[in-house]
Amino acid sequence: MNRHAQSAVMFLLGATLLHAGSTDLYLRYVKAGLRPLLLLSGAVLIAAALATLWYERRSAHHADQDDHAHQDDHADQDDHADHNHREPRVSWLLVLPLLALVLVAPPALGSYSAMRSGTALQRAYGYEDLPATGPLRLGVADYAGRAVYDHGRELRGREIKITGFVALDGAGHPYLVRMALNCCAADAQPVKIALNGKIPPVLRPDAWLEATGTYTPERTKDPVNNGPIPYLKVTSARPVATPADPYDETWNN
C-alpha cells in the first residue's frame, strides 16, 4: 500500500465519518452530543488525505526535472527499495470496517444486554422544575432518578408518559428500559423501570412501548447489581416505533 493508496483509505474514512455524522447513523455508535466532533474529524481526515496526495504529486513533478541519467539510476534503486519494503497487501483489509460502517448499521442494544447488566441509575445533582399542569413526558432515567432519589416529590398525582423498550426477567416480569450512554455504545448501560397495573397481556421483548401511568413509591432491586428500580403504575400502554435516537443521555447529568 503506497502513499496514494494510504491517502485513498484516509479519504474514505473521512467521508464515512461525514456520512455517519450527517445522518442518524452516528447515533448507533456515539451519543448525540459528539456529532460536531465526528464531523470535524471527518473533515480533518479528508483534508489530510488531499494534502498528502498533493505533496506526493508535487514531489513526483520535481523528480521529473532531475537529470535523466541519474533519474534512471535512482528509479532502479527505488524499485529495489520498494520491493524490499513493500507493505503487505493484507493492509487493504482496513477498508472492510469502512464498508461495514456504511452498509451494515448495527441494531441498538436491547433487552438481551439490558437484563444481563445491572441498572446504571445514578443520583443527579439536581432536578429541573416540572410543568405545573398537564401530563408529564419523561425519559426513563429522569423518571427513575426522581422516583428513587427525589422520592417522587413532583410526580405524585400526575399523569406520566414514558417511552422505552420492553425487557422481561426470568420470571416474566416486565420492565421499561432505556440504554444510557456515557460516551458511545460500547459503554451503554441500562436504566430500568418495573411495570405494574394495567399491563398489556402480551409483551414482546425489544418492542418499543409508550407507557402512561402514575408514580408509586414501590421499588424493587436489580438482581444483577442490587441497584434500585422504581415502579410505574401503568394505566395504558401503546406500541410505538423505534426512535431515531434509541439511547438515553440524561442519566449522568
Number of C-alpha atoms within 10 A of each C-alpha: 14 10 12 16 13 16 21 18 20 22 21 19 24 25 19 18 25 21 18 22 23 14 10 13 18 22 21 20 19 21 21 19 11 14 20 12 11 20 19 15 18 24 18 15 21 23 15 16 24 17 13 18 18 13 12 14 13 11 11 11 11 9 13 10 9 11 9 11 9 10 14 12 10 13 12 12 12 12 12 12 11 12 10 9 9 12 12 8 8 8 10 13 9 11 14 9 12 18 13 11 18 13 9 10 13 11 9 16 19 19 22 13 14 24 20 14 17 21 25 20 23 18 15 16 7 11 13 5 7 11 9 9 8 9 13 19 16 14 19 25 27 20 24 28 25 20 25 20 15 16 16 17 12 16 18 14 12 15 17 22 21 22 23 28 23 24 27 19 15 7 6 9 11 20 25 28 30 29 28 26 23 17 15 17 18 11 11 25 24 28 29 32 28 23 19 17 13 14 15 11 5 6 16 12 17 20 17 23 21 19 24 21 24 19 24 18 13 14 15 13 14 16 14 11 12 11 16 23 24 23 25 28 21 22 16 14 17 11 14 14 9 15 10 10 15 20 25 24 21 16 23 15 12
